[in-house]
Amino acid sequence: RDEGAGQTGVATKTRTKTKKPSLYRVLLLNDDYTPMEFVILILEEVFNKSREDATRIMLSVHNQGVGECGVYPYEVAETKVTNVMDAARRNQHPLQCVMEKQ
Ligand code: TYC
């Protein structure tokens, strides 16, 4: 922070803007066909959840229709969504994963 009073006698302030990165929620959506075990594996491998947390989140999505996998900066969230959608497509499951600004 810099308090400047130049030749004019007018006080000025300058500051370096350290913008906080926007955060994005990554959500899994329920469907009728993706196996529960596949969703648990996704939560373990992509979202680094323990088996217990992965099971709890999977069941919450199964029962509520949607559930949060985590909150991340934009590029991290985008990569996780892509990784989930690629794995789902490879395994021919209709699992959907989306991100939304927190
Ligand atoms: N509803 C699925 C089933 O009964 C399980 C499931 C859970 C699917 C979570 C998607 O995001 C999901 N096999």
Backbone and ligand atoms as CSV (ligand in chain L), in Angstrom:
chain,resi,resn,atom,element,x,y,z
A,1,ARG,N,N,0.865,-1.199,0.000
A,1,ARG,CA,C,0.000,0.000,0.000
A,1,ARG,C,C,0.886,1.228,0.000
A,2,ASP,N,N,0.465,2.187,-0.726
A,2,ASP,CA,C,1.307,3.355,-0.946
A,2,ASP,C,C,0.476,4.622,-0.807
A,3,GLU,N,N,0.808,5.435,0.159
A,3,GLU,CA,C,0.111,6.722,0.327
A,3,GLU,C,C,0.927,7.775,-0.413
A,4,GLY,N,N,0.432,8.249,-1.547
A,4,GLY,CA,C,1.227,9.200,-2.314
A,4,GLY,C,C,0.637,10.606,-2.201
A,5,ALA,N,N,1.473,11.589,-1.952
A,5,ALA,CA,C,1.053,12.979,-2.038
A,5,ALA,C,C,2.091,13.682,-2.902
A,6,GLY,N,N,1.767,13.829,-4.175
A,6,GLY,CA,C,2.749,14.347,-5.135
A,6,GLY,C,C,2.791,15.870,-5.108
A,7,GLN,N,N,3.197,16.434,-6.179
A,7,GLN,CA,C,3.357,17.886,-6.286
A,7,GLN,C,C,2.026,18.604,-6.072
A,8,THR,N,N,0.938,17.914,-6.394
A,8,THR,CA,C,-0.377,18.555,-6.342
A,8,THR,C,C,-0.920,18.638,-4.935
A,9,GLY,N,N,-0.353,17.885,-4.031
A,9,GLY,CA,C,-0.919,17.828,-2.694
A,9,GLY,C,C,-2.181,17.002,-2.616
A,10,VAL,N,N,-2.542,16.313,-3.721
A,10,VAL,CA,C,-3.719,15.443,-3.713
A,10,VAL,C,C,-3.282,14.051,-3.305
A,11,ALA,N,N,-3.885,13.565,-2.245
A,11,ALA,CA,C,-3.521,12.229,-1.757
A,11,ALA,C,C,-4.038,11.170,-2.723
A,12,THR,N,N,-3.204,10.224,-3.053
A,12,THR,CA,C,-3.632,9.100,-3.905
A,12,THR,C,C,-3.243,7.813,-3.213
A,13,LYS,N,N,-3.953,6.782,-3.521
A,13,LYS,CA,C,-3.630,5.447,-3.013
A,13,LYS,C,C,-3.501,4.510,-4.188
A,14,THR,N,N,-2.485,3.702,-4.173
A,14,THR,CA,C,-2.402,2.634,-5.171
A,14,THR,C,C,-2.353,1.325,-4.410
A,15,ARG,N,N,-2.927,0.304,-5.007
A,15,ARG,CA,C,-2.781,-1.030,-4.429
A,15,ARG,C,C,-2.716,-2.035,-5.567
A,16,THR,N,N,-2.005,-3.091,-5.304
A,16,THR,CA,C,-1.917,-4.163,-6.278
A,16,THR,C,C,-3.122,-5.061,-6.060
A,17,LYS,N,N,-3.921,-5.218,-7.088
A,17,LYS,CA,C,-5.123,-6.054,-6.941
A,17,LYS,C,C,-4.744,-7.526,-6.974
A,18,THR,N,N,-5.016,-8.217,-5.895
A,18,THR,CA,C,-4.835,-9.671,-5.866
A,18,THR,C,C,-6.242,-10.250,-5.914
A,19,LYS,N,N,-6.713,-10.475,-7.139
A,19,LYS,CA,C,-8.089,-10.962,-7.297
A,19,LYS,C,C,-8.177,-12.431,-6.874
A,20,LYS,N,N,-9.105,-12.721,-5.987
A,20,LYS,CA,C,-9.344,-14.112,-5.604
A,20,LYS,C,C,-9.992,-14.827,-6.788
A,21,PRO,N,N,-9.549,-16.042,-7.114
A,21,PRO,CA,C,-10.185,-16.757,-8.225
A,21,PRO,C,C,-11.614,-17.146,-7.850
A,22,SER,N,N,-12.531,-17.020,-8.801
A,22,SER,CA,C,-13.904,-17.469,-8.555
A,22,SER,C,C,-13.909,-18.972,-8.334
A,23,LEU,N,N,-14.799,-19.414,-7.473
A,23,LEU,CA,C,-14.902,-20.845,-7.173
A,23,LEU,C,C,-16.152,-21.425,-7.818
A,24,TYR,N,N,-16.033,-22.681,-8.202
A,24,TYR,CA,C,-17.119,-23.383,-8.896
A,24,TYR,C,C,-17.433,-24.682,-8.183
A,25,ARG,N,N,-18.722,-24.918,-7.967
A,25,ARG,CA,C,-19.201,-26.183,-7.427
A,25,ARG,C,C,-19.267,-27.201,-8.556
A,26,VAL,N,N,-18.757,-28.399,-8.306
A,26,VAL,CA,C,-18.906,-29.483,-9.279
A,26,VAL,C,C,-19.983,-30.424,-8.742
A,27,LEU,N,N,-20.989,-30.679,-9.579
A,27,LEU,CA,C,-22.162,-31.464,-9.171
A,27,LEU,C,C,-22.279,-32.731,-10.014
A,28,LEU,N,N,-22.711,-33.797,-9.378
A,28,LEU,CA,C,-23.105,-35.016,-10.095
A,28,LEU,C,C,-24.616,-35.058,-10.132
A,29,LEU,N,N,-25.154,-35.515,-11.265
A,29,LEU,CA,C,-26.604,-35.637,-11.425
A,29,LEU,C,C,-26.999,-37.106,-11.396
A,30,ASN,N,N,-28.142,-37.379,-10.824
A,30,ASN,CA,C,-28.624,-38.760,-10.783
A,30,ASN,C,C,-29.157,-39.195,-12.151
A,31,ASP,N,N,-29.107,-40.493,-12.391
A,31,ASP,CA,C,-29.802,-41.107,-13.527
A,31,ASP,C,C,-30.153,-42.524,-13.096
A,32,ASP,N,N,-30.907,-43.224,-13.929
A,32,ASP,CA,C,-31.405,-44.546,-13.526
A,32,ASP,C,C,-30.468,-45.691,-13.891
A,33,TYR,N,N,-29.400,-45.418,-14.643
A,33,TYR,CA,C,-28.625,-46.506,-15.248
A,33,TYR,C,C,-27.180,-46.631,-14.795
A,34,THR,N,N,-26.537,-45.530,-14.434
A,34,THR,CA,C,-25.126,-45.614,-14.029
A,34,THR,C,C,-25.015,-46.446,-12.753
A,35,PRO,N,N,-24.164,-47.480,-12.751
A,35,PRO,CA,C,-24.044,-48.318,-11.546
A,35,PRO,C,C,-23.512,-47.515,-10.356
A,36,MET,N,N,-24.042,-47.822,-9.184
A,36,MET,CA,C,-23.588,-47.140,-7.966
A,36,MET,C,C,-22.080,-47.274,-7.780
A,37,GLU,N,N,-21.545,-48.467,-8.065
A,37,GLU,CA,C,-20.108,-48.688,-7.872
A,37,GLU,C,C,-19.279,-47.784,-8.790
A,38,PHE,N,N,-19.761,-47.547,-10.000
A,38,PHE,CA,C,-19.034,-46.658,-10.925
A,38,PHE,C,C,-18.973,-45.235,-10.361
A,39,VAL,N,N,-20.080,-44.771,-9.809
A,39,VAL,CA,C,-20.126,-43.411,-9.242
A,39,VAL,C,C,-19.176,-43.309,-8.046
A,40,ILE,N,N,-19.150,-44.348,-7.225
A,40,ILE,CA,C,-18.228,-44.366,-6.076
A,40,ILE,C,C,-16.780,-44.294,-6.567
A,41,LEU,N,N,-16.452,-45.078,-7.588
A,41,LEU,CA,C,-15.080,-45.063,-8.125
A,41,LEU,C,C,-14.709,-43.686,-8.674
A,42,ILE,N,N,-15.649,-43.036,-9.350
A,42,ILE,CA,C,-15.414,-41.675,-9.869
A,42,ILE,C,C,-15.114,-40.717,-8.716
A,43,LEU,N,N,-15.909,-40.811,-7.664
A,43,LEU,CA,C,-15.722,-39.904,-6.520
A,43,LEU,C,C,-14.379,-40.159,-5.830
A,44,GLU,N,N,-13.954,-41.420,-5.800
A,44,GLU,CA,C,-12.643,-41.742,-5.210
A,44,GLU,C,C,-11.516,-41.236,-6.098
A,45,GLU,N,N,-11.613,-41.499,-7.393
A,45,GLU,CA,C,-10.463,-41.271,-8.281
A,45,GLU,C,C,-10.389,-39.828,-8.777
A,46,VAL,N,N,-11.508,-39.242,-9.123
A,46,VAL,CA,C,-11.476,-37.872,-9.659
A,46,VAL,C,C,-11.519,-36.837,-8.531
A,47,PHE,N,N,-12.290,-37.138,-7.487
A,47,PHE,CA,C,-12.497,-36.138,-6.432
A,47,PHE,C,C,-11.760,-36.479,-5.136
A,48,ASN,N,N,-10.928,-37.530,-5.189
A,48,ASN,CA,C,-10.050,-37.883,-4.053
A,48,ASN,C,C,-10.821,-38.099,-2.741
A,49,LYS,N,N,-12.011,-38.670,-2.866
A,49,LYS,CA,C,-12.814,-38.958,-1.665
A,49,LYS,C,C,-12.444,-40.333,-1.112
A,50,SER,N,N,-12.602,-40.485,0.207
A,50,SER,CA,C,-12.497,-41.809,0.827
A,50,SER,C,C,-13.691,-42.644,0.363
A,51,ARG,N,N,-13.589,-43.943,0.526
A,51,ARG,CA,C,-14.716,-44.809,0.142
A,51,ARG,C,C,-15.980,-44.419,0.916
A,52,GLU,N,N,-15.809,-44.055,2.175
A,52,GLU,CA,C,-16.956,-43.683,3.025
A,52,GLU,C,C,-17.620,-42.405,2.497
A,53,ASP,N,N,-16.822,-41.362,2.243
A,53,ASP,CA,C,-17.373,-40.107,1.714
A,53,ASP,C,C,-17.974,-40.339,0.328
A,54,ALA,N,N,-17.278,-41.127,-0.495
A,54,ALA,CA,C,-17.760,-41.385,-1.857
A,54,ALA,C,C,-19.124,-42.075,-1.809
A,55,THR,N,N,-19.267,-43.021,-0.899
A,55,THR,CA,C,-20.536,-43.760,-0.775
A,55,THR,C,C,-21.653,-42.829,-0.304
A,56,ARG,N,N,-21.322,-41.984,0.661
A,56,ARG,CA,C,-22.306,-41.036,1.210
A,56,ARG,C,C,-22.760,-40.056,0.112
A,57,ILE,N,N,-21.809,-39.519,-0.664
A,57,ILE,CA,C,-22.157,-38.557,-1.719
A,57,ILE,C,C,-22.970,-39.245,-2.811
A,58,MET,N,N,-22.550,-40.466,-3.220
A,58,MET,CA,C,-23.278,-41.203,-4.260
A,58,MET,C,C,-24.733,-41.434,-3.828
A,59,LEU,N,N,-24.922,-41.871,-2.569
A,59,LEU,CA,C,-26.292,-42.140,-2.087
A,59,LEU,C,C,-27.107,-40.851,-2.002
A,60,SER,N,N,-26.451,-39.762,-1.649
A,60,SER,CA,C,-27.140,-38.468,-1.594
A,60,SER,C,C,-27.605,-38.059,-3.000
A,61,VAL,N,N,-26.743,-38.247,-4.010
A,61,VAL,CA,C,-27.147,-37.936,-5.392
A,61,VAL,C,C,-28.295,-38.863,-5.805
A,62,HIS,N,N,-28.153,-40.140,-5.490
A,62,HIS,CA,C,-29.182,-41.141,-5.828
A,62,HIS,C,C,-30.539,-40.745,-5.226
A,63,ASN,N,N,-30.520,-40.244,-3.991
A,63,ASN,CA,C,-31.783,-39.939,-3.294
A,63,ASN,C,C,-32.306,-38.529,-3.557
A,64,GLN,N,N,-31.385,-37.572,-3.761
A,64,GLN,CA,C,-31.806,-36.161,-3.888
A,64,GLN,C,C,-31.820,-35.690,-5.346
A,65,GLY,N,N,-31.162,-36.458,-6.244
A,65,GLY,CA,C,-31.147,-36.059,-7.652
A,65,GLY,C,C,-29.890,-35.332,-8.077
A,66,VAL,N,N,-29.219,-34.690,-7.128
A,66,VAL,CA,C,-28.009,-33.923,-7.429
A,66,VAL,C,C,-27.187,-33.853,-6.152
A,67,GLY,N,N,-25.865,-33.737,-6.311
A,67,GLY,CA,C,-25.021,-33.630,-5.124
A,67,GLY,C,C,-23.670,-33.022,-5.444
A,68,GLU,N,N,-23.085,-32.390,-4.435
A,68,GLU,CA,C,-21.817,-31.676,-4.603
A,68,GLU,C,C,-20.618,-32.598,-4.394
A,69,CYS,N,N,-19.700,-32.562,-5.355
A,69,CYS,CA,C,-18.461,-33.354,-5.263
A,69,CYS,C,C,-17.314,-32.531,-4.707
A,70,GLY,N,N,-17.403,-31.207,-4.829
A,70,GLY,CA,C,-16.339,-30.350,-4.334
A,70,GLY,C,C,-16.455,-28.967,-4.936
A,71,VAL,N,N,-15.621,-28.047,-4.432
A,71,VAL,CA,C,-15.592,-26.655,-4.893
A,71,VAL,C,C,-14.150,-26.332,-5.272
A,72,TYR,N,N,-13.956,-25.811,-6.499
A,72,TYR,CA,C,-12.603,-25.648,-7.046
A,72,TYR,C,C,-12.519,-24.377,-7.886
A,73,PRO,N,N,-11.297,-23.882,-8.103
A,73,PRO,CA,C,-11.107,-22.813,-9.090
A,73,PRO,C,C,-11.537,-23.303,-10.468
A,74,TYR,N,N,-11.857,-22.344,-11.362
A,74,TYR,CA,C,-12.468,-22.655,-12.659
A,74,TYR,C,C,-11.778,-23.795,-13.413
A,75,GLU,N,N,-10.466,-23.671,-13.605
A,75,GLU,CA,C,-9.793,-24.653,-14.467
A,75,GLU,C,C,-9.742,-26.040,-13.859
A,76,VAL,N,N,-9.642,-26.108,-12.527
A,76,VAL,CA,C,-9.648,-27.403,-11.839
A,76,VAL,C,C,-11.024,-28.045,-11.977
A,77,ALA,N,N,-12.078,-27.236,-11.759
A,77,ALA,CA,C,-13.456,-27.730,-11.883
A,77,ALA,C,C,-13.704,-28.247,-13.304
A,78,GLU,N,N,-13.255,-27.469,-14.296
A,78,GLU,CA,C,-13.462,-27.831,-15.700
A,78,GLU,C,C,-12.786,-29.167,-16.027
A,79,THR,N,N,-11.554,-29.338,-15.529
A,79,THR,CA,C,-10.818,-30.585,-15.776
A,79,THR,C,C,-11.534,-31.769,-15.140
A,80,LYS,N,N,-12.063,-31.598,-13.944
A,80,LYS,CA,C,-12.753,-32.703,-13.272
A,80,LYS,C,C,-14.029,-33.074,-14.025
A,81,VAL,N,N,-14.790,-32.062,-14.466
A,81,VAL,CA,C,-16.014,-32.334,-15.239
A,81,VAL,C,C,-15.650,-33.120,-16.499
A,82,THR,N,N,-14.608,-32.671,-17.200
A,82,THR,CA,C,-14.171,-33.359,-18.428
A,82,THR,C,C,-13.764,-34.796,-18.121
A,83,ASN,N,N,-13.009,-35.005,-17.055
A,83,ASN,CA,C,-12.559,-36.359,-16.706
A,83,ASN,C,C,-13.741,-37.271,-16.384
A,84,VAL,N,N,-14.739,-36.756,-15.658
A,84,VAL,CA,C,-15.930,-37.566,-15.341
A,84,VAL,C,C,-16.690,-37.906,-16.622
A,85,MET,N,N,-16.926,-36.880,-17.463
A,85,MET,CA,C,-17.717,-37.104,-18.680
A,85,MET,C,C,-17.007,-38.069,-19.632
A,86,ASP,N,N,-15.666,-37.972,-19.715
A,86,ASP,CA,C,-14.903,-38.894,-20.571
A,86,ASP,C,C,-15.003,-40.328,-20.046
A,87,ALA,N,N,-14.853,-40.504,-18.730
A,87,ALA,CA,C,-14.925,-41.847,-18.138
A,87,ALA,C,C,-16.326,-42.429,-18.329
A,88,ALA,N,N,-17.362,-41.584,-18.158
A,88,ALA,CA,C,-18.742,-42.051,-18.334
A,88,ALA,C,C,-18.965,-42.499,-19.779
A,89,ARG,N,N,-18.507,-41.701,-20.725
A,89,ARG,CA,C,-18.684,-42.030,-22.155
A,89,ARG,C,C,-17.933,-43.315,-22.503
A,90,ARG,N,N,-16.674,-43.407,-22.048
A,90,ARG,CA,C,-15.861,-44.620,-22.305
A,90,ARG,C,C,-16.574,-45.880,-21.833
A,91,ASN,N,N,-17.258,-45.763,-20.683
A,91,ASN,CA,C,-17.930,-46.930,-20.092
A,91,ASN,C,C,-19.407,-47.013,-20.478
A,92,GLN,N,N,-19.827,-46.118,-21.375
A,92,GLN,CA,C,-21.201,-46.098,-21.890
A,92,GLN,C,C,-22.236,-45.947,-20.787
A,93,HIS,N,N,-21.905,-45.078,-19.802
A,93,HIS,CA,C,-22.875,-44.728,-18.763
A,93,HIS,C,C,-23.379,-43.308,-19.027
A,94,PRO,N,N,-24.654,-43.055,-18.693
A,94,PRO,CA,C,-25.217,-41.720,-18.967
A,94,PRO,C,C,-24.919,-40.673,-17.887
A,95,LEU,N,N,-24.018,-41.001,-16.968
A,95,LEU,CA,C,-23.690,-40.102,-15.852
A,95,LEU,C,C,-23.380,-38.688,-16.349
A,96,GLN,N,N,-23.964,-37.689,-15.694
A,96,GLN,CA,C,-23.750,-36.288,-16.035
A,96,GLN,C,C,-23.082,-35.554,-14.874
A,97,CYS,N,N,-22.118,-34.720,-15.224
A,97,CYS,CA,C,-21.390,-33.919,-14.246
A,97,CYS,C,C,-21.355,-32.487,-14.756
A,98,VAL,N,N,-21.695,-31.539,-13.893
A,98,VAL,CA,C,-21.754,-30.128,-14.303
A,98,VAL,C,C,-21.055,-29.259,-13.261
A,99,MET,N,N,-20.718,-28.034,-13.668
A,99,MET,CA,C,-20.166,-27.073,-12.712
A,99,MET,C,C,-21.005,-25.814,-12.717
A,100,GLU,N,N,-21.031,-25.120,-11.563
A,100,GLU,CA,C,-21.770,-23.865,-11.462
A,100,GLU,C,C,-20.990,-22.929,-10.557
A,101,LYS,N,N,-21.047,-21.635,-10.869
A,101,LYS,CA,C,-20.347,-20.655,-10.067
A,101,LYS,C,C,-20.930,-20.679,-8.660
A,102,GLN,N,N,-20.013,-20.663,-7.689
A,102,GLN,CA,C,-20.468,-20.808,-6.298
A,102,GLN,C,C,-21.194,-19.543,-5.823
L,1,TYC,N1,N,-29.372,-44.021,-9.564
L,1,TYC,C1,C,-28.278,-44.910,-9.938
L,1,TYC,C2,C,-28.700,-46.359,-9.713
L,1,TYC,O1,O,-29.690,-46.614,-9.058
L,1,TYC,C3,C,-27.008,-44.622,-9.120
L,1,TYC,C4,C,-26.466,-43.272,-9.384
L,1,TYC,C5,C,-26.023,-42.491,-8.310
L,1,TYC,C6,C,-26.364,-42.749,-10.671
L,1,TYC,C7,C,-25.476,-41.230,-8.523
L,1,TYC,C8,C,-25.833,-41.478,-10.894
L,1,TYC,O2,O,-24.810,-39.494,-10.042
L,1,TYC,C9,C,-25.379,-40.738,-9.839
L,1,TYC,N2,N,-27.933,-47.298,-10.238
